[in-house]
């Protein structure tokens, strides 16, 4: 039975492993367990920054997603960036990802967010179709990055 709960520090090892699975398939990122653990702990230590949700099938961690909160001056409201959505390969297309995403959107609404934004790799058409089925549409905005050391 799938359960989705807010993550705690005791879930850190499972979430780092899930991020390893995610970053192994992304074009721009590589798994770095120390960096991932540090980033996750930063979110866990500062709930005003964001929320991490973990999905479990019994005791096994099978998915996770993060919401990072900020403010949109255009909307004059709180908004969220959906980050690090991953479901283990064996449970993809089982409904686990949809349940995890729906809970993330419910949580975002519950804390007053008026928009959720996410990024996917251009070549990850399966993810793009998945998010489209849940109401996400392409934005005319183009992401740009400047890495600072």
KEKELUM-461420 format. One line per field, with one value per residue (C-alpha): residue in three letters; chain; x, y, z. Coordinates in Angstrom, 2 decimals, always signed. Layout:
type = ala_... .
mol = A_... .
east = X_... .
north = Y_... .
up = Z_... .
***
This chain:
type = unk_unk_unk_unk_unk_unk_unk_unk_unk_unk_unk_unk_unk_unk_unk_unk_unk_unk_unk_unk_unk_unk_unk_unk_unk_unk_unk_unk_unk_unk_unk_unk_unk_unk_unk_unk_unk_unk_unk_unk_unk_unk_unk_unk_unk_unk_unk_unk_unk_unk_unk_unk_unk_unk_unk_unk_unk_unk_unk_unk_unk_unk_unk_unk_unk_unk_unk_unk_unk_unk_unk_unk_unk_unk_unk_unk_unk_unk_unk_unk_unk_unk_unk_unk_unk_unk_unk_unk_unk_unk_unk_unk_unk_unk_unk_unk_unk_unk_unk_unk_unk_unk_unk_unk_unk_unk_unk_unk_unk_unk_unk_unk_unk_unk_unk_unk_unk_unk_unk_unk_unk_unk_unk_unk_unk_unk_unk_unk_unk_unk_unk_unk_unk_unk_unk_unk_unk_unk_unk_unk_unk_unk_unk_unk_unk_unk_unk_unk_unk .
mol = A_A_A_A_A_A_A_A_A_A_A_A_A_A_A_A_A_A_A_A_A_A_A_A_A_A_A_A_A_A_A_A_A_A_A_A_A_A_A_A_A_A_A_A_A_A_A_A_A_A_A_A_A_A_A_A_A_A_A_A_A_A_A_A_A_A_A_A_A_A_A_A_A_A_A_A_A_A_A_A_A_A_A_A_A_A_A_A_A_A_A_A_A_A_A_A_A_A_A_A_A_A_A_A_A_A_A_A_A_A_A_A_A_A_A_A_A_A_A_A_A_A_A_A_A_A_A_A_A_A_A_A_A_A_A_A_A_A_A_A_A_A_A_A_A_A_A_A_A .
east = +0.00_+1.43_+1.77_+2.95_+4.17_+6.31_+9.93_+12.02_+15.73_+15.29_+14.36_+17.59_+19.39_+16.40_+15.99_+19.68_+19.36_+16.27_+18.09_+20.92_+18.41_+17.01_+20.33_+21.71_+19.11_+19.32_+21.51_+22.69_+23.26_+25.25_+24.75_+26.82_+25.57_+27.25_+25.80_+22.36_+22.33_+23.43_+20.71_+17.97_+18.98_+18.87_+15.23_+14.36_+15.96_+14.05_+10.38_+9.68_+12.07_+10.26_+8.72_+9.91_+7.44_+8.41_+6.37_+6.67_+5.32_+5.33_+8.73_+10.43_+11.02_+9.72_+9.49_+9.97_+9.28_+10.28_+8.56_+10.67_+8.77_+9.27_+7.15_+5.92_+5.65_+3.63_+1.00_+1.55_+1.51_+3.51_+4.56_+6.52_+9.18_+8.62_+12.01_+13.41_+10.33_+11.35_+9.68_+11.74_+11.84_+9.83_+6.83_+6.68_+3.33_+1.71_+0.01_+2.62_+3.97_+0.49_-0.32_+2.94_+2.43_-1.20_-0.14_+2.57_+0.02_-2.40_+0.32_+1.25_-2.37_-2.64_+0.22_-1.22_+0.82_-0.80_+1.56_+3.88_+6.71_+9.02_+11.83_+12.36_+15.10_+14.16_+14.62_+12.51_+9.27_+7.83_+8.08_+6.61_+3.61_+3.20_+3.16_+0.84_-1.68_-1.64_-2.32_+1.20_+1.68_+4.84_+5.86_+7.11_+9.79_+13.23_+15.38_+18.90_+21.55_+24.67_+26.64_+28.38_+31.39 .
north = +0.00_+3.36_+6.04_+9.60_+11.62_+14.66_+13.53_+13.79_+13.52_+9.77_+9.56_+11.23_+8.05_+6.86_+10.26_+10.45_+7.02_+8.17_+11.30_+9.09_+7.31_+10.62_+12.34_+9.26_+9.87_+13.68_+15.43_+18.32_+16.70_+13.81_+11.97_+13.44_+11.87_+14.41_+17.37_+15.78_+15.00_+18.56_+20.08_+17.85_+18.58_+22.32_+21.96_+19.74_+22.23_+25.21_+24.32_+27.86_+27.08_+24.03_+20.65_+17.17_+14.34_+10.67_+7.80_+4.37_+1.01_-0.67_+0.15_+0.68_+4.24_+4.31_+8.00_+11.56_+15.13_+18.53_+21.89_+25.01_+28.17_+31.71_+34.77_+35.88_+39.64_+39.12_+37.19_+38.94_+35.54_+32.58_+30.12_+26.88_+25.26_+21.52_+19.80_+16.29_+14.30_+10.66_+7.27_+4.08_+2.41_-0.61_+1.51_+3.89_+3.74_+2.29_+5.48_+6.15_+9.20_+10.63_+10.14_+11.80_+14.75_+15.22_+15.30_+17.85_+20.06_+19.65_+20.67_+23.68_+24.85_+24.27_+26.71_+29.34_+28.78_+30.16_+28.52_+25.54_+25.60_+22.76_+21.98_+18.84_+17.88_+18.79_+15.19_+13.72_+13.56_+10.90_+13.31_+16.12_+13.95_+12.93_+16.54_+17.60_+14.97_+16.76_+20.23_+21.56_+23.50_+24.76_+28.26_+30.85_+31.64_+30.13_+29.02_+30.41_+29.57_+31.16_+28.82_+30.62_+28.58 .
up = +0.00_-1.03_+1.64_+1.09_+4.04_+4.73_+4.91_+8.06_+8.75_+9.23_+5.52_+4.39_+3.26_+1.26_-0.40_-1.33_-2.97_-4.88_-6.05_-7.26_-9.47_-10.72_-11.41_-13.19_-15.91_-16.13_-18.66_-16.48_-13.07_-11.65_-8.38_-5.53_-2.31_-0.02_-1.95_-2.14_+1.61_+2.39_+0.19_+1.53_+5.13_+4.40_+3.34_+6.30_+8.70_+7.27_+6.63_+5.40_+2.51_+1.29_+1.84_+0.95_+0.48_+0.45_-0.98_+0.57_-0.52_+2.86_+4.35_+0.96_-0.24_-3.82_-4.64_-3.54_-4.56_-3.24_-3.18_-2.75_-1.80_-3.02_-3.82_-7.25_-7.51_-10.71_-8.77_-5.47_-3.85_-2.67_-5.38_-5.47_-7.57_-7.89_-7.66_-7.67_-8.60_-8.85_-8.64_-8.70_-12.09_-10.94_-9.94_-12.88_-14.68_-11.54_-10.37_-7.68_-9.51_-10.01_-6.32_-5.32_-7.65_-6.60_-2.94_-3.73_-5.49_-2.57_-0.14_-2.29_-2.31_+1.45_+2.12_-0.21_-3.37_-6.51_-9.02_-9.24_-11.76_-12.75_-15.17_-17.23_-19.65_-23.22_-24.30_-21.46_-23.40_-21.08_-18.13_-20.22_-21.13_-17.47_-16.27_-19.10_-17.93_-14.56_-15.92_-16.53_-19.75_-21.45_-20.47_-22.94_-20.34_-20.98_-18.04_-17.89_-15.30_-13.95_-11.69_-8.85_-7.77 .
***
